[in-house]
Amino acid sequence: MVKLKEQTIKALDGLDAPELLLVYEMILKLKKARTPKKRSKSHVTPPYQKVRKALKACKGQLSDDIIELREERL
């Protein structure tokens, strides 16, 4: 690994400014892709709360609707 790093540094020494800028941009993109995005757990809404919010406007019991639909199929 050390040899690879040394060879890379030698190759970089031979580049002119625009080529060096391209290599630097590639390095930044690699670093960005490698680091996972951190999500704060305080901002994540648990799935069950999303379901409860979606069903909040529904009247009656969801379980009664499911039972009724099953009886219709029989």
All heavy atoms as a GROMACS GRO file, in nm:
protein
  597
    1MET      N    1   0.083  -0.119   0.000
    1MET     CA    2   0.000   0.000   0.000
    1MET      C    3   0.087   0.125   0.000
    1MET      O    4   0.052   0.222  -0.065
    1MET     CB    5  -0.093  -0.004   0.122
    1MET     CG    6  -0.199   0.098   0.119
    1MET     SD    7  -0.313   0.059  -0.014
    1MET     CE    8  -0.454   0.138   0.040
    2VAL      N    9   0.196   0.120   0.073
    2VAL     CA   10   0.286   0.235   0.079
    2VAL      C   11   0.346   0.261  -0.059
    2VAL      O   12   0.358   0.376  -0.102
    2VAL     CB   13   0.397   0.212   0.185
    2VAL    CG1   14   0.498   0.324   0.182
    2VAL    CG2   15   0.335   0.198   0.323
    3LYS      N   16   0.381   0.154  -0.131
    3LYS     CA   17   0.439   0.169  -0.264
    3LYS      C   18   0.340   0.234  -0.359
    3LYS      O   19   0.377   0.320  -0.440
    3LYS     CB   20   0.484   0.032  -0.317
    3LYS     CG   21   0.560   0.040  -0.446
    3LYS     CD   22   0.612  -0.097  -0.485
    3LYS     CE   23   0.692  -0.085  -0.614
    3LYS     NZ   24   0.747  -0.213  -0.656
    4LEU      N   25   0.216   0.195  -0.351
    4LEU     CA   26   0.112   0.253  -0.435
    4LEU      C   27   0.097   0.402  -0.406
    4LEU      O   28   0.082   0.484  -0.497
    4LEU     CB   29  -0.022   0.182  -0.412
    4LEU     CG   30  -0.141   0.233  -0.491
    4LEU    CD1   31  -0.116   0.217  -0.640
    4LEU    CD2   32  -0.266   0.160  -0.450
    5LYS      N   33   0.102   0.438  -0.280
    5LYS     CA   34   0.090   0.579  -0.242
    5LYS      C   35   0.209   0.658  -0.296
    5LYS      O   36   0.192   0.769  -0.349
    5LYS     CB   37   0.083   0.591  -0.089
    5LYS     CG   38   0.037   0.727  -0.041
    5LYS     CD   39   0.030   0.730   0.110
    5LYS     CE   40  -0.111   0.708   0.155
    5LYS     NZ   41  -0.129   0.729   0.300
    6GLU      N   42   0.327   0.602  -0.287
    6GLU     CA   43   0.448   0.669  -0.338
    6GLU      C   44   0.439   0.686  -0.490
    6GLU      O   45   0.474   0.792  -0.543
    6GLU     CB   46   0.573   0.590  -0.300
    6GLU     CG   47   0.604   0.594  -0.153
    6GLU     CD   48   0.718   0.500  -0.114
    6GLU    OE1   49   0.776   0.432  -0.202
    6GLU    OE2   50   0.750   0.495   0.005
    7GLN      N   51   0.393   0.584  -0.560
    7GLN     CA   52   0.380   0.592  -0.704
    7GLN      C   53   0.276   0.698  -0.744
    7GLN      O   54   0.295   0.770  -0.842
    7GLN     CB   55   0.340   0.457  -0.763
    7GLN     CG   56   0.450   0.353  -0.758
    7GLN     CD   57   0.401   0.216  -0.804
    7GLN    OE1   58   0.281   0.190  -0.811
    7GLN    NE2   59   0.497   0.127  -0.834
    8THR      N   60   0.172   0.707  -0.668
    8THR     CA   61   0.069   0.806  -0.695
    8THR      C   62   0.123   0.947  -0.676
    8THR      O   63   0.097   1.036  -0.758
    8THR     CB   64  -0.054   0.783  -0.604
    8THR    OG1   65  -0.099   0.649  -0.621
    8THR    CG2   66  -0.167   0.880  -0.636
    9ILE      N   67   0.199   0.967  -0.571
    9ILE     CA   68   0.257   1.099  -0.545
    9ILE      C   69   0.354   1.137  -0.656
    9ILE      O   70   0.354   1.251  -0.703
    9ILE     CB   71   0.325   1.102  -0.407
    9ILE    CG1   72   0.218   1.093  -0.298
    9ILE    CG2   73   0.409   1.228  -0.389
    9ILE    CD1   74   0.272   1.071  -0.158
   10LYS      N   75   0.434   1.042  -0.703
   10LYS     CA   76   0.526   1.069  -0.813
   10LYS      C   77   0.448   1.105  -0.940
   10LYS      O   78   0.487   1.197  -1.014
   10LYS     CB   79   0.615   0.948  -0.840
   10LYS     CG   80   0.723   0.928  -0.737
   10LYS     CD   81   0.808   0.808  -0.771
   10LYS     CE   82   0.909   0.779  -0.662
   10LYS     NZ   83   0.988   0.659  -0.688
   11ALA      N   84   0.338   1.036  -0.965
   11ALA     CA   85   0.257   1.066  -1.083
   11ALA      C   86   0.194   1.204  -1.072
   11ALA      O   87   0.183   1.276  -1.171
   11ALA     CB   88   0.150   0.960  -1.101
   12LEU      N   89   0.155   1.242  -0.951
   12LEU     CA   90   0.095   1.374  -0.930
   12LEU      C   91   0.196   1.486  -0.954
   12LEU      O   92   0.160   1.594  -1.001
   12LEU     CB   93   0.037   1.386  -0.788
   12LEU     CG   94  -0.089   1.306  -0.760
   12LEU    CD1   95  -0.123   1.311  -0.612
   12LEU    CD2   96  -0.205   1.355  -0.844
   13ASP      N   97   0.322   1.461  -0.920
   13ASP     CA   98   0.426   1.562  -0.940
   13ASP      C   99   0.443   1.596  -1.088
   13ASP      O  100   0.482   1.708  -1.121
   13ASP     CB  101   0.560   1.514  -0.882
   13ASP     CG  102   0.561   1.516  -0.730
   13ASP    OD1  103   0.480   1.591  -0.671
   13ASP    OD2  104   0.641   1.442  -0.670
   14GLY      N  105   0.412   1.505  -1.177
   14GLY     CA  106   0.428   1.528  -1.320
   14GLY      C  107   0.310   1.596  -1.387
   14GLY      O  108   0.314   1.625  -1.506
   15LEU      N  109   0.204   1.622  -1.314
   15LEU     CA  110   0.084   1.682  -1.373
   15LEU      C  111   0.091   1.834  -1.370
   15LEU      O  112   0.150   1.894  -1.280
   15LEU     CB  113  -0.040   1.636  -1.297
   15LEU     CG  114  -0.071   1.487  -1.299
   15LEU    CD1  115  -0.193   1.458  -1.214
   15LEU    CD2  116  -0.090   1.436  -1.440
   16ASP      N  117   0.027   1.897  -1.469
   16ASP     CA  118   0.017   2.043  -1.466
   16ASP      C  119  -0.108   2.082  -1.385
   16ASP      O  120  -0.184   1.997  -1.339
   16ASP     CB  121   0.015   2.100  -1.608
   16ASP     CG  122  -0.101   2.050  -1.693
   16ASP    OD1  123  -0.177   1.966  -1.642
   16ASP    OD2  124  -0.115   2.095  -1.808
   17ALA      N  125  -0.131   2.210  -1.368
   17ALA     CA  126  -0.236   2.261  -1.279
   17ALA      C  127  -0.377   2.212  -1.316
   17ALA      O  128  -0.449   2.166  -1.227
   17ALA     CB  129  -0.230   2.413  -1.273
   18PRO      N  130  -0.420   2.219  -1.442
   18PRO     CA  131  -0.557   2.173  -1.472
   18PRO      C  132  -0.576   2.023  -1.447
   18PRO      O  133  -0.682   1.982  -1.398
   18PRO     CB  134  -0.574   2.204  -1.622
   18PRO     CG  135  -0.471   2.306  -1.654
   18PRO     CD  136  -0.359   2.283  -1.560
   19GLU      N  137  -0.474   1.944  -1.480
   19GLU     CA  138  -0.484   1.799  -1.455
   19GLU      C  139  -0.487   1.770  -1.306
   19GLU      O  140  -0.561   1.684  -1.259
   19GLU     CB  141  -0.366   1.726  -1.520
   19GLU     CG  142  -0.368   1.731  -1.671
   19GLU     CD  143  -0.239   1.680  -1.732
   19GLU    OE1  144  -0.132   1.694  -1.668
   19GLU    OE2  145  -0.245   1.627  -1.844
   20LEU      N  146  -0.407   1.846  -1.231
   20LEU     CA  147  -0.404   1.828  -1.086
   20LEU      C  148  -0.538   1.864  -1.024
   20LEU      O  149  -0.584   1.797  -0.931
   20LEU     CB  150  -0.292   1.916  -1.027
   20LEU     CG  151  -0.245   1.885  -0.888
   20LEU    CD1  152  -0.198   1.741  -0.877
   20LEU    CD2  153  -0.133   1.979  -0.849
   21LEU      N  154  -0.603   1.967  -1.079
   21LEU     CA  155  -0.735   2.006  -1.031
   21LEU      C  156  -0.838   1.897  -1.055
   21LEU      O  157  -0.922   1.868  -0.970
   21LEU     CB  158  -0.780   2.136  -1.099
   21LEU     CG  159  -0.912   2.195  -1.054
   21LEU    CD1  160  -0.910   2.227  -0.905
   21LEU    CD2  161  -0.945   2.319  -1.133
   22LEU      N  162  -0.830   1.832  -1.171
   22LEU     CA  163  -0.921   1.721  -1.201
   22LEU      C  164  -0.902   1.605  -1.102
   22LEU      O  165  -0.999   1.548  -1.053
   22LEU     CB  166  -0.898   1.671  -1.343
   22LEU     CG  167  -0.953   1.758  -1.455
   22LEU    CD1  168  -0.908   1.705  -1.590
   22LEU    CD2  169  -1.104   1.760  -1.449
   23VAL      N  170  -0.777   1.574  -1.073
   23VAL     CA  171  -0.749   1.465  -0.978
   23VAL      C  172  -0.802   1.502  -0.840
   23VAL      O  173  -0.862   1.418  -0.771
   23VAL     CB  174  -0.597   1.434  -0.973
   23VAL    CG1  175  -0.565   1.337  -0.861
   23VAL    CG2  176  -0.549   1.382  -1.106
   24TYR      N  177  -0.784   1.626  -0.801
   24TYR     CA  178  -0.831   1.670  -0.670
   24TYR      C  179  -0.984   1.661  -0.661
   24TYR      O  180  -1.039   1.618  -0.560
   24TYR     CB  181  -0.784   1.812  -0.642
   24TYR     CG  182  -0.823   1.862  -0.505
   24TYR    CD1  183  -0.766   1.805  -0.391
   24TYR    CD2  184  -0.916   1.962  -0.489
   24TYR    CE1  185  -0.802   1.849  -0.264
   24TYR    CE2  186  -0.954   2.006  -0.364
   24TYR     CZ  187  -0.896   1.949  -0.252
   24TYR     OH  188  -0.933   1.992  -0.127
   25GLU      N  189  -1.053   1.699  -0.768
   25GLU     CA  190  -1.200   1.689  -0.770
   25GLU      C  191  -1.245   1.543  -0.759
   25GLU      O  192  -1.343   1.512  -0.691
   25GLU     CB  193  -1.256   1.752  -0.898
   25GLU     CG  194  -1.246   1.904  -0.898
   25GLU     CD  195  -1.288   1.965  -1.029
   25GLU    OE1  196  -1.314   1.891  -1.126
   25GLU    OE2  197  -1.293   2.089  -1.036
   26MET      N  198  -1.172   1.454  -0.826
   26MET     CA  199  -1.204   1.311  -0.815
   26MET      C  200  -1.186   1.261  -0.673
   26MET      O  201  -1.267   1.183  -0.623
   26MET     CB  202  -1.116   1.231  -0.910
   26MET     CG  203  -1.151   1.245  -1.054
   26MET     SD  204  -1.043   1.139  -1.150
   26MET     CE  205  -1.038   1.226  -1.303
   27ILE      N  206  -1.081   1.306  -0.608
   27ILE     CA  207  -1.056   1.265  -0.469
   27ILE      C  208  -1.170   1.313  -0.380
   27ILE      O  209  -1.220   1.238  -0.294
   27ILE     CB  210  -0.920   1.320  -0.420
   27ILE    CG1  211  -0.806   1.248  -0.492
   27ILE    CG2  212  -0.906   1.304  -0.269
   27ILE    CD1  213  -0.669   1.307  -0.468
   28LEU      N  214  -1.214   1.436  -0.400
   28LEU     CA  215  -1.325   1.488  -0.319
   28LEU      C  216  -1.453   1.408  -0.342
   28LEU      O  217  -1.526   1.378  -0.246
   28LEU     CB  218  -1.349   1.636  -0.351
   28LEU     CG  219  -1.241   1.734  -0.306
   28LEU    CD1  220  -1.275   1.875  -0.350
   28LEU    CD2  221  -1.221   1.728  -0.156
   29LYS      N  222  -1.480   1.371  -0.467
   29LYS     CA  223  -1.599   1.291  -0.497
   29LYS      C  224  -1.590   1.153  -0.432
   29LYS      O  225  -1.690   1.101  -0.380
   29LYS     CB  226  -1.618   1.276  -0.647
   29LYS     CG  227  -1.668   1.401  -0.714
   29LYS     CD  228  -1.686   1.381  -0.863
   29LYS     CE  229  -1.730   1.509  -0.931
   29LYS     NZ  230  -1.747   1.491  -1.076
   30LEU      N  231  -1.472   1.093  -0.434
   30LEU     CA  232  -1.454   0.962  -0.370
   30LEU      C  233  -1.477   0.971  -0.220
   30LEU      O  234  -1.540   0.885  -0.160
   30LEU     CB  235  -1.313   0.908  -0.398
   30LEU     CG  236  -1.290   0.849  -0.536
   30LEU    CD1  237  -1.141   0.821  -0.557
   30LEU    CD2  238  -1.370   0.723  -0.554
   31LYS      N  239  -1.424   1.076  -0.160
   31LYS     CA  240  -1.442   1.093  -0.015
   31LYS      C  241  -1.589   1.113   0.020
   31LYS      O  242  -1.639   1.058   0.118
   31LYS     CB  243  -1.361   1.213   0.035
   31LYS     CG  244  -1.214   1.188   0.047
   31LYS     CD  245  -1.145   1.315   0.090
   31LYS     CE  246  -1.048   1.290   0.199
   31LYS     NZ  247  -0.981   1.414   0.245
   32LYS      N  248  -1.657   1.191  -0.062
   32LYS     CA  249  -1.799   1.218  -0.036
   32LYS      C  250  -1.882   1.091  -0.050
   32LYS      O  251  -1.972   1.065   0.028
   32LYS     CB  252  -1.850   1.325  -0.132
   32LYS     CG  253  -1.988   1.373  -0.100
   32LYS     CD  254  -2.027   1.487  -0.191
   32LYS     CE  255  -2.167   1.536  -0.157
   32LYS     NZ  256  -2.207   1.648  -0.242
   33ALA      N  257  -1.852   1.010  -0.150
   33ALA     CA  258  -1.926   0.886  -0.172
   33ALA      C  259  -1.896   0.783  -0.064
   33ALA      O  260  -1.980   0.700  -0.032
   33ALA     CB  261  -1.892   0.828  -0.309
   34ARG      N  262  -1.779   0.790  -0.008
   34ARG     CA  263  -1.737   0.692   0.092
   34ARG      C  264  -1.797   0.719   0.228
   34ARG      O  265  -1.826   0.627   0.304
   34ARG     CB  266  -1.584   0.690   0.101
   34ARG     CG  267  -1.531   0.576   0.183
   34ARG     CD  268  -1.383   0.570   0.176
   34ARG     NE  269  -1.328   0.686   0.248
   34ARG     CZ  270  -1.199   0.709   0.259
   34ARG    NH1  271  -1.112   0.632   0.203
   34ARG    NH2  272  -1.157   0.813   0.326
   35THR      N  273  -1.818   0.844   0.263
   35THR     CA  274  -1.869   0.877   0.395
   35THR      C  275  -2.021   0.866   0.396
   35THR      O  276  -2.088   0.928   0.315
   35THR     CB  277  -1.829   1.019   0.438
   35THR    OG1  278  -1.871   1.111   0.339
   35THR    CG2  279  -1.679   1.031   0.457
   36PRO      N  280  -2.076   0.785   0.487
   36PRO     CA  281  -2.223   0.772   0.493
   36PRO      C  282  -2.284   0.900   0.547
   36PRO      O  283  -2.225   0.970   0.630
   36PRO     CB  284  -2.244   0.656   0.590
   36PRO     CG  285  -2.121   0.654   0.673
   36PRO     CD  286  -2.010   0.705   0.587
   37LYS      N  287  -2.401   0.930   0.497
   37LYS     CA  288  -2.471   1.048   0.545
   37LYS      C  289  -2.528   1.020   0.682
   37LYS      O  290  -2.592   0.919   0.705
   37LYS     CB  291  -2.582   1.086   0.447
   37LYS     CG  292  -2.527   1.127   0.314
   37LYS     CD  293  -2.635   1.171   0.221
   37LYS     CE  294  -2.568   1.208   0.091
   37LYS     NZ  295  -2.656   1.264  -0.003
   38LYS      N  296  -2.502   1.111   0.772
   38LYS     CA  297  -2.550   1.094   0.909
   38LYS      C  298  -2.690   1.150   0.921
   38LYS      O  299  -2.716   1.263   0.884
   38LYS     CB  300  -2.456   1.164   1.007
   38LYS     CG  301  -2.318   1.104   1.009
   38LYS     CD  302  -2.228   1.177   1.104
   38LYS     CE  303  -2.089   1.118   1.100
   38LYS     NZ  304  -1.997   1.191   1.185
   39ARG      N  305  -2.777   1.067   0.970
   39ARG     CA  306  -2.914   1.110   0.994
   39ARG      C  307  -2.938   1.112   1.143
   39ARG      O  308  -2.910   1.015   1.212
   39ARG     CB  309  -3.013   1.017   0.926
   39ARG     CG  310  -3.008   1.028   0.775
   39ARG     CD  311  -3.096   0.930   0.707
   39ARG     NE  312  -3.231   0.930   0.760
   39ARG     CZ  313  -3.325   0.847   0.722
   39ARG    NH1  314  -3.300   0.758   0.630
   39ARG    NH2  315  -3.444   0.852   0.775
   40SER      N  316  -2.987   1.220   1.188
   40SER     CA  317  -3.018   1.232   1.329
   40SER      C  318  -3.143   1.151   1.360
   40SER      O  319  -3.244   1.163   1.291
   40SER     CB  320  -3.038   1.379   1.365
   40SER     OG  321  -3.077   1.390   1.500
   41LYS      N  322  -3.136   1.071   1.463
   41LYS     CA  323  -3.251   0.987   1.498
   41LYS      C  324  -3.368   1.070   1.549
   41LYS      O  325  -3.481   1.027   1.544
   41LYS     CB  326  -3.211   0.884   1.603
   41LYS     CG  327  -3.122   0.776   1.546
   41LYS     CD  328  -3.100   0.666   1.646
   41LYS     CE  329  -3.018   0.555   1.584
   41LYS     NZ  330  -3.004   0.442   1.671
   42SER      N  331  -3.339   1.191   1.596
   42SER     CA  332  -3.447   1.274   1.648
   42SER      C  333  -3.537   1.326   1.536
   42SER      O  334  -3.650   1.362   1.559
   42SER     CB  335  -3.390   1.390   1.728
   42SER     OG  336  -3.312   1.474   1.644
   43HIS      N  337  -3.486   1.331   1.411
   43HIS     CA  338  -3.565   1.381   1.300
   43HIS      C  339  -3.635   1.271   1.222
   43HIS      O  340  -3.711   1.299   1.132
   43HIS     CB  341  -3.475   1.461   1.205
   43HIS     CG  342  -3.416   1.582   1.267
   43HIS    ND1  343  -3.490   1.690   1.309
   43HIS    CD2  344  -3.288   1.614   1.298
   43HIS    CE1  345  -3.413   1.781   1.360
   43HIS    NE2  346  -3.289   1.738   1.355
   44VAL      N  347  -3.610   1.147   1.256
   44VAL     CA  348  -3.670   1.036   1.183
   44VAL      C  349  -3.801   0.997   1.251
   44VAL      O  350  -3.805   0.970   1.370
   44VAL     CB  351  -3.575   0.914   1.179
   44VAL    CG1  352  -3.640   0.797   1.109
   44VAL    CG2  353  -3.445   0.951   1.110
   45THR      N  354  -3.909   0.996   1.173
   45THR     CA  355  -4.038   0.957   1.227
   45THR      C  356  -4.053   0.806   1.215
   45THR      O  357  -4.038   0.752   1.105
   45THR     CB  358  -4.152   1.026   1.149
   45THR    OG1  359  -4.129   1.167   1.152
   45THR    CG2  360  -4.287   0.994   1.209
   46PRO      N  361  -4.080   0.738   1.326
   46PRO     CA  362  -4.098   0.593   1.318
   46PRO      C  363  -4.216   0.558   1.227
   46PRO      O  364  -4.315   0.632   1.220
   46PRO     CB  365  -4.130   0.553   1.463
   46PRO     CG  366  -4.080   0.665   1.546
   46PRO     CD  367  -4.089   0.788   1.462
   47PRO      N  368  -4.204   0.447   1.155
   47PRO     CA  369  -4.310   0.408   1.060
   47PRO      C  370  -4.448   0.396   1.122
   47PRO      O  371  -4.547   0.435   1.059
   47PRO     CB  372  -4.261   0.273   1.007
   47PRO     CG  373  -4.114   0.274   1.027
   47PRO     CD  374  -4.091   0.356   1.150
   48TYR      N  375  -4.457   0.344   1.244
   48TYR     CA  376  -4.590   0.328   1.303
   48TYR      C  377  -4.658   0.462   1.325
   48TYR      O  378  -4.781   0.474   1.314
   48TYR     CB  379  -4.584   0.247   1.434
   48TYR     CG  380  -4.538   0.326   1.554
   48TYR    CD1  381  -4.630   0.388   1.638
   48TYR    CD2  382  -4.404   0.338   1.587
   48TYR    CE1  383  -4.591   0.461   1.749
   48TYR    CE2  384  -4.362   0.410   1.697
   48TYR     CZ  385  -4.455   0.472   1.778
   48TYR     OH  386  -4.415   0.543   1.886
   49GLN      N  387  -4.580   0.567   1.351
   49GLN     CA  388  -4.639   0.699   1.368
   49GLN      C  389  -4.688   0.755   1.234
   49GLN      O  390  -4.789   0.826   1.229
   49GLN     CB  391  -4.539   0.795   1.432
   49GLN     CG  392  -4.517   0.766   1.579
   49GLN     CD  393  -4.426   0.867   1.645
   49GLN    OE1  394  -4.363   0.948   1.580
   49GLN    NE2  395  -4.418   0.861   1.777
   50LYS      N  396  -4.618   0.721   1.126
   50LYS     CA  397  -4.664   0.763   0.993
   50LYS      C  398  -4.798   0.698   0.961
   50LYS      O  399  -4.888   0.762   0.906
   50LYS     CB  400  -4.560   0.726   0.887
   50LYS     CG  401  -4.433   0.807   0.897
   50LYS     CD  402  -4.334   0.762   0.790
   50LYS     CE  403  -4.203   0.834   0.803
   50LYS     NZ  404  -4.105   0.790   0.702
   51VAL      N  405  -4.812   0.570   0.995
   51VAL     CA  406  -4.937   0.498   0.970
   51VAL      C  407  -5.050   0.557   1.053
   51VAL      O  408  -5.160   0.579   1.004
   51VAL     CB  409  -4.920   0.347   0.998
   51VAL    CG1  410  -5.053   0.275   0.992
   51VAL    CG2  411  -4.820   0.286   0.902
   52ARG      N  412  -5.021   0.584   1.179
   52ARG     CA  413  -5.123   0.641   1.266
   52ARG      C  414  -5.170   0.777   1.214
   52ARG      O  415  -5.289   0.808   1.218
   52ARG     CB  416  -5.070   0.655   1.408
   52ARG     CG  417  -5.051   0.520   1.478
   52ARG     CD  418  -5.004   0.536   1.617
   52ARG     NE  419  -5.119   0.570   1.700
   52ARG     CZ  420  -5.112   0.594   1.829
   52ARG    NH1  421  -4.997   0.588   1.891
   52ARG    NH2  422  -5.219   0.624   1.897
   53LYS      N  423  -5.075   0.856   1.164
   53LYS     CA  424  -5.111   0.987   1.110
   53LYS      C  425  -5.198   0.971   0.985
   53LYS      O  426  -5.295   1.045   0.966
   53LYS     CB  427  -4.983   1.064   1.076
   53LYS     CG  428  -5.009   1.206   1.030
   53LYS     CD  429  -4.878   1.279   1.006
   53LYS     CE  430  -4.906   1.420   0.957
   53LYS     NZ  431  -4.783   1.494   0.929
   54ALA      N  432  -5.164   0.873   0.900
   54ALA     CA  433  -5.240   0.851   0.777
   54ALA      C  434  -5.382   0.803   0.809
   54ALA      O  435  -5.477   0.838   0.739
   54ALA     CB  436  -5.169   0.750   0.689
   55LEU      N  437  -5.398   0.723   0.914
   55LEU     CA  438  -5.529   0.667   0.948
   55LEU      C  439  -5.610   0.757   1.041
   55LEU      O  440  -5.727   0.727   1.071
   55LEU     CB  441  -5.512   0.530   1.013
   55LEU     CG  442  -5.453   0.421   0.924
   55LEU    CD1  443  -5.430   0.294   1.004
   55LEU    CD2  444  -5.542   0.394   0.804
   56LYS      N  445  -5.551   0.865   1.085
   56LYS     CA  446  -5.617   0.952   1.181
   56LYS      C  447  -5.749   1.007   1.127
   56LYS      O  448  -5.847   1.021   1.201
   56LYS     CB  449  -5.524   1.068   1.217
   56LYS     CG  450  -5.564   1.146   1.337
   56LYS     CD  451  -5.456   1.248   1.370
   56LYS     CE  452  -5.478   1.305   1.507
   56LYS     NZ  453  -5.374   1.400   1.544
   57ALA      N  454  -5.754   1.036   1.000
   57ALA     CA  455  -5.875   1.094   0.940
   57ALA      C  456  -5.985   0.990   0.919
   57ALA      O  457  -6.101   1.026   0.897
   57ALA     CB  458  -5.839   1.160   0.808
   58CYS      N  459  -5.952   0.863   0.923
   58CYS     CA  460  -6.051   0.757   0.901
   58CYS      C  461  -6.140   0.742   1.023
   58CYS      O  462  -6.092   0.742   1.136
   58CYS     CB  463  -5.982   0.624   0.871
   58CYS     SG  464  -5.886   0.626   0.721
   59LYS      N  465  -6.270   0.726   0.997
   59LYS     CA  466  -6.363   0.706   1.108
   59LYS      C  467  -6.383   0.557   1.130
   59LYS      O  468  -6.375   0.479   1.036
   59LYS     CB  469  -6.496   0.773   1.078
   59LYS     CG  470  -6.479   0.922   1.065
   59LYS     CD  471  -6.611   0.990   1.051
   59LYS     CE  472  -6.583   1.138   1.033
   59LYS     NZ  473  -6.678   1.224   1.089
   60GLY      N  474  -6.412   0.519   1.252
   60GLY     CA  475  -6.434   0.379   1.284
   60GLY      C  476  -6.303   0.307   1.310
   60GLY      O  477  -6.198   0.367   1.323
   61GLN      N  478  -6.315   0.174   1.317
   61GLN     CA  479  -6.200   0.090   1.348
   61GLN      C  480  -6.150   0.020   1.222
   61GLN      O  481  -6.230  -0.035   1.146
   61GLN     CB  482  -6.238  -0.016   1.453
   61GLN     CG  483  -6.277   0.042   1.588
   61GLN     CD  484  -6.158   0.102   1.659
   61GLN    OE1  485  -6.048   0.049   1.652
   61GLN    NE2  486  -6.180   0.213   1.726
   62LEU      N  487  -6.021   0.023   1.202
   62LEU     CA  488  -5.961  -0.044   1.087
   62LEU      C  489  -5.987  -0.195   1.095
   62LEU      O  490  -6.015  -0.259   0.994
   62LEU     CB  491  -5.812  -0.015   1.081
   62LEU     CG  492  -5.733  -0.079   0.967
   62LEU    CD1  493  -5.785  -0.032   0.832
   62LEU    CD2  494  -5.586  -0.049   0.979
   63SER      N  495  -5.981  -0.249   1.215
   63SER     CA  496  -6.003  -0.393   1.230
   63SER      C  497  -6.144  -0.432   1.185
   63SER      O  498  -6.164  -0.538   1.124
   63SER     CB  499  -5.979  -0.436   1.374
   63SER     OG  500  -6.066  -0.365   1.461
   64ASP      N  501  -6.245  -0.349   1.213
   64ASP     CA  502  -6.382  -0.378   1.168
   64ASP      C  503  -6.391  -0.379   1.016
   64ASP      O  504  -6.458  -0.464   0.957
   64ASP     CB  505  -6.479  -0.274   1.224
   64ASP     CG  506  -6.493  -0.284   1.376
   64ASP    OD1  507  -6.462  -0.392   1.430
   64ASP    OD2  508  -6.533  -0.183   1.437
   65ASP      N  509  -6.320  -0.287   0.951
   65ASP     CA  510  -6.321  -0.282   0.804
   65ASP      C  511  -6.254  -0.406   0.746
   65ASP      O  512  -6.302  -0.461   0.646
   65ASP     CB  513  -6.247  -0.157   0.755
   65ASP     CG  514  -6.321  -0.028   0.792
   65ASP    OD1  515  -6.443  -0.035   0.815
   65ASP    OD2  516  -6.255   0.077   0.798
   66ILE      N  517  -6.149  -0.452   0.807
   66ILE     CA  518  -6.079  -0.572   0.758
   66ILE      C  519  -6.168  -0.694   0.772
   66ILE      O  520  -6.180  -0.775   0.680
   66ILE     CB  521  -5.945  -0.592   0.834
   66ILE    CG1  522  -5.849  -0.479   0.798
   66ILE    CG2  523  -5.884  -0.728   0.802
   66ILE    CD1  524  -5.724  -0.474   0.882
   67ILE      N  525  -6.234  -0.706   0.886
   67ILE     CA  526  -6.324  -0.820   0.909
   67ILE      C  527  -6.438  -0.818   0.807
   67ILE      O  528  -6.475  -0.920   0.750
   67ILE     CB  529  -6.378  -0.817   1.053
   67ILE    CG1  530  -6.264  -0.848   1.151
   67ILE    CG2  531  -6.493  -0.914   1.071
   67ILE    CD1  532  -6.299  -0.825   1.297
   68GLU      N  533  -6.491  -0.701   0.782
   68GLU     CA  534  -6.601  -0.689   0.686
   68GLU      C  535  -6.556  -0.728   0.545
   68GLU      O  536  -6.627  -0.799   0.474
   68GLU     CB  537  -6.652  -0.544   0.685
   68GLU     CG  538  -6.773  -0.523   0.596
   68GLU     CD  539  -6.822  -0.378   0.602
   68GLU    OE1  540  -6.820  -0.319   0.711
   68GLU    OE2  541  -6.860  -0.327   0.495
   69LEU      N  542  -6.439  -0.686   0.506
   69LEU     CA  543  -6.388  -0.722   0.373
   69LEU      C  544  -6.364  -0.872   0.361
   69LEU      O  545  -6.389  -0.932   0.256
   69LEU     CB  546  -6.258  -0.645   0.343
   69LEU     CG  547  -6.275  -0.495   0.314
   69LEU    CD1  548  -6.138  -0.428   0.307
   69LEU    CD2  549  -6.350  -0.476   0.184
   70ARG      N  550  -6.319  -0.935   0.467
   70ARG     CA  551  -6.294  -1.080   0.465
   70ARG      C  552  -6.427  -1.154   0.454
   70ARG      O  553  -6.436  -1.256   0.385
   70ARG     CB  554  -6.219  -1.123   0.590
   70ARG     CG  555  -6.074  -1.084   0.588
   70ARG     CD  556  -6.002  -1.134   0.709
   70ARG     NE  557  -5.862  -1.098   0.705
   70ARG     CZ  558  -5.780  -1.108   0.807
   70ARG    NH1  559  -5.825  -1.158   0.922
   70ARG    NH2  560  -5.655  -1.073   0.796
   71GLU      N  561  -6.529  -1.107   0.523
   71GLU     CA  562  -6.659  -1.173   0.517
   71GLU      C  563  -6.720  -1.162   0.378
   71GLU      O  564  -6.786  -1.253   0.330
   71GLU     CB  565  -6.754  -1.112   0.620
   71GLU     CG  566  -6.718  -1.151   0.763
   71GLU     CD  567  -6.804  -1.080   0.866
   71GLU    OE1  568  -6.886  -0.992   0.829
   71GLU    OE2  569  -6.789  -1.113   0.985
   72GLU      N  570  -6.693  -1.050   0.309
   72GLU     CA  571  -6.744  -1.033   0.173
   72GLU      C  572  -6.681  -1.132   0.077
   72GLU      O  573  -6.744  -1.176  -0.018
   72GLU     CB  574  -6.718  -0.890   0.124
   72GLU     CG  575  -6.805  -0.786   0.191
   72GLU     CD  576  -6.770  -0.646   0.146
   72GLU    OE1  577  -6.686  -0.629   0.056
   72GLU    OE2  578  -6.828  -0.551   0.204
   73ARG      N  579  -6.557  -1.169   0.101
   73ARG     CA  580  -6.488  -1.263   0.010
   73ARG      C  581  -6.536  -1.406   0.031
   73ARG      O  582  -6.522  -1.489  -0.058
   73ARG     CB  583  -6.337  -1.257   0.033
   73ARG     CG  584  -6.273  -1.132  -0.028
   73ARG     CD  585  -6.126  -1.142  -0.021
   73ARG     NE  586  -6.086  -1.118   0.119
   73ARG     CZ  587  -5.964  -1.133   0.164
   73ARG    NH1  588  -5.867  -1.173   0.086
   73ARG    NH2  589  -5.934  -1.109   0.289
   74LEU      N  590  -6.589  -1.437   0.146
   74LEU     CA  591  -6.634  -1.574   0.175
   74LEU      C  592  -6.767  -1.606   0.116
   74LEU      O  593  -6.843  -1.572   0.056
   74LEU     CB  594  -6.639  -1.601   0.326
   74LEU     CG  595  -6.505  -1.594   0.396
   74LEU    CD1  596  -6.529  -1.615   0.546
   74LEU    CD2  597  -6.414  -1.702   0.345
   0.00000   0.00000   0.00000
